[in-house]
Amino acid sequence: MDIGQKVKVVRVRDRVSDSVAKRLGQEGEVTQFKMVDGSGVGVVVEFSDQFSSWFFEDELKQTA
């Protein structure tokens, strides 16, 4: 994945807030990457309403 790429949220691994859960199936844009633990990298996605959150790469699907 690259910054600026469009992605769709296809699943969430853990319990999340309602504001994040309602993004399931929505498309957003990758804005940055985030270290989430000692070896993992998360992807920060911003949606059309300016809301942003981070996701694991396997929770996202690349779109056109």
Residue pairs with C-beta under 8 A, 6 or more apart in sequence:
1 7
1 30
1 43
1 57
1 60
1 62
2 30
3 30
3 31
3 32
3 33
4 29
4 30
5 29
5 30
5 62
6 27
6 28
6 29
6 30
6 62
6 63
6 64
7 27
7 28
7 29
7 30
7 43
7 45
7 60
7 61
7 62
7 63
8 25
8 26
8 27
8 28
8 60
8 61
8 63
9 23
9 24
9 25
9 26
9 28
9 45
9 55
9 59
9 60
10 24
10 25
10 59
10 60
10 61
11 24
11 58
11 59
12 20
12 21
12 24
12 55
12 59
13 56
13 58
13 59
19 51
19 53
20 53
23 45
23 47
23 51
23 53
26 47
27 47
27 63
28 45
28 46
28 47
28 48
28 52
29 45
29 46
30 43
30 44
30 45
31 44
31 45
31 46
31 52
32 44
33 41
33 42
33 43
33 44
34 41
34 42
34 43
34 44
34 54
35 41
35 42
36 42
36 54
36 56
40 56
41 57
42 54
42 55
42 56
42 57
43 54
43 55
43 56
43 57
43 60
44 52
44 53
44 54
45 52
45 53
45 54
45 55
45 60
46 52
